């Protein structure tokens, strides 16, 4: 072995170690930024909710602005601290009057990020969230629709009644058809609630696809840099049978979300998981 080869062989382990250190530094930086964002996220919510407590004695509509302000500033801090941006596609399909919107649910992100995109949104959410200090009080005061998931058909009737009232008032009712967060690329598990609302309300339904779970994953504090894409798809017209509507909704949302998932994986430099591996 020549002297040059010996020197190259001796420096190889140090180069590998340096590469590992670099990867560790990247993970540490990601974690540090994620923790910093979480602190900013909580403080931002606390400051805004406390500052606007006087609105509790005013009509509901006065609370729309502060809730959108909280959502917009949260997105701002997510972009500045974590480098996570948002791209909205299909803006022409975003309703400005009363409507029913069925959105893919991968992360907590869409529970606030969709809010600034519509004039007067109302979310259908777990009733337990109403018990959260400050935020839950705002949600109840300003007309979010709580669902008792243990109440079965009674809950569906209550949601239909409140959803109808909200749409008649010109609000955009947002429901997550899967009922809970689903990992990107995982097999979908759609509940019957959205089809029930579609049948009872006799309104078009605007499907929404997204890939937020790639950047705001479940069960971890990590927030990845990149671009979350949310896509408003053409509305599904009223008048379809329950089974036909459900199949159409699943196909529409899942096809678009799978496409956005692959696109996001490409951006992040990771391999898409096969169905059932997530």
N, C-alpha and C positions, 0 to 999 in steps of 0.2 A: 504494500500500500504506500503511495507517495505521501509526502508531507502535506500537500494540498488536500488529499482525500482524508488524511487523519484530522486536519483542522476542521473540515466540513463535517466529519462524523462527530467530532467533539461538540460542535456548536448546535447540532440538530436538536438535542434534548432541550437546550435553552430556548430555541425557537418555538418548540412545541409548548413549553411552559409559558412563554410570552403570549402565545395564541390563546391558551387556556385562561390566563390572567385577563386578557382583553375580553373574552367572552364573559368571565365573571364580573368584570367592570360593567359590561352592558346590562347584565341582569341586575346588579346593584343599583345602577342608575335608573332602570325601569321601575324597580321597587321604590326607590326614593321619590321619584316623580309621582308614582301612584299614591303613596302615602301623603305627599304634599297636596295632591289634588283632593284626596278624601277629606283632609282637614279644611281645605278651601271650600269644598262642596257643603260640608256641614255648617261652617261659619256663615257662608253665603245664605243658606236657607234660614239660619237662626236670625241673622240681621234683618232680612227682608220680612220674615213672618212677624218679628217683634215690631219692626218699624210701621207695619201696616195694620196692627191690631185695631186701631180706631175704625177701620172699615167694617168691623163686625156689626156696627150699628147702622150701616148703610145698606142699600139694596144689593142683591147678589151681583149684578153686572159690574159694580165698581171693583170687584175682586179679580176680574179677568186680567186687567193690566198688571197688577203685582205678581200674579201667578206666571204670566208670560215673562215678566222681568226676571223672576227667579230661574225659569227654564233657560232663557237667553244668556244670563250671566253664568249659569252653570256650564253651558256649552262653551262660553268664552274661556273660562278657566280650564276646561278640559283641553281646549285647543292650545292655550298658552303653556300650560304646565306639562301636558302629556303628548302634545303634538297630534291629537286626535281631532280630525275635521269631519264635517258632514257635507254630503252631496245629496241634493234633492232632485229626483227625476220625476217626470210625469206631472209637473205642476198644473198642467191644464186639467188634470183629473181631480184636483183638490176642490172639494165642495165649499161654496161660500154661503149656502143656505142650509136648512135642516137636512141632515143626511146620516146614514149609518155607515161606519167605517170599520172594516175587519182587518186587523193588522197582525202580522207575524210577531211572535214574542220570543226573543232570544235573551234579552237583558233588561235590567232596570232602566237602561238608557231611554227606551222608547216611551216609558211612563211619564217622562217630562219633555223629551226632545221633540215630540210631535206637537206639543202645545202651541209654540209660536207660529206654526204653519197654518193655523186655522183661526177664523174670526172668534168663535165662541165654543171651544171644545169641552166635552164632558166625557170622563172616563168611567167605564164600568169596572169596578175594582173590588177586592176583598173587603168585606165590611170591617174586618179586624183592623184595617189601616186607619179607620176613623178614630181609633183609640190612641193613635200616636200623638204625643204632645205637639201643639202648634200646627204641624202639617196636617194632621188628621182633622183638627178643628176647622182649618181652612177648607179642606176637601168637603166636609159636611156642609159648612156654611155656604159655599159657593157652588153647590149643586152637583157634586160628583155622585154617581149612583153606586151604592154599596150592595153587594150580593152576599147573602148567607148561603154558602155552598152546601150546607147540610140540610137545607130546606127543600130540596128537590123541585117538584113542579110548582110549588108555591113561590119559590124564588124566581122561576121563569116568568110567571104571571106578573110578579111585582116589577121585574126588570122591563117587561113589555109595556106595562102601564107607565112607568117613569120614563122609559125611552121614547115612547110616543109623545109624552108631554114635552120632553126636551126638544125633539125634532120639530114639533109644532111651534115651539118657541124660536125656531131658527138655529138651534145648536147642532153641532157635529158630534154625534155619539160614537165613541171609540170603544170597540170591544176586541179582546184577544181571543180568537176562536179556540185556541188550545187550552186556555184557562190557566196555564202556567208557563214558565220559561222552558224552551226546548233548545238543546245545544245545536249549534250550526252543523248541518249535514245529518242530523239524527232523523230517524223515521218520525213523521208527524203523528199526533194523537188529538185530532179535532173533536171537541165536544159538540153537543146538540144545541147549545144555547143560541148560537148565531143563526142557525137555520130556523129555530123557533121564532126569533125576532124578525127575521126576513119574512116569514109566513104571516106573522101577526101584524107587522107594520105596513106590509105591502109597499116597500120602498126599495129603490136601487141600493146596492151594497158596493162600496168602493174598497177593493182589496188593496192591501199594502204589503209589499215585500221589503226585506232589509237583510243586512248582514252584521248587525251590531254585536252579536255574540263573539265575533272574531276579535273585537277590540275592547269589549267590556264583558269578559267571560264571567260565567256564573261561579259562585263559591270561591272567589278569590278577589283580592284587592287590586290585582294588577290591571292596568289600563294601557293598552298597546297603541303606539303611534300609527297613523294611517288615516284612511278616509272611510268613514261609515257611510254606506249608500242606503238611502231609503227611497223606494219607488212606488208612487201612487199609480195603480193600474186602472184601465178602463172599468167603469162600473158594470156590475152584473144587474141586468134589468129585473124588475119584479115579475111575478107570474109563473116562475118555474116551480115544479114539485119539490118537496123537501129533499128527497134523495138526489135528484138531479142538481139542485142548487148546491148541496153539500159537496158533491163530486166536483162541480165546476169551481167552487171556492177553493177546495184543496188543490186541485190541479193548477189553478191560476197562481195562487200564492206560492206553492211549493216549487213550481217550475221557475218562477222569477227569483225566488230566494236561493235556489240551488245555483242559478246562474251568478247571482251576486256573491254567493259563498265561494265559488271557484275564482271569481274575479278578486275577491279579498285575499284568498290564499295565495294567489299569484303576487299580489302586492306585498304581502308579508313574507313571502319566500318559504311557504310551508306546503306540504302535500295534503290535498283534500282527503278527508276520511270517507270511506265507503259507508253507505247506509247501514246503521246498526253498530258501527264501530265507535260512534261518538259517545 
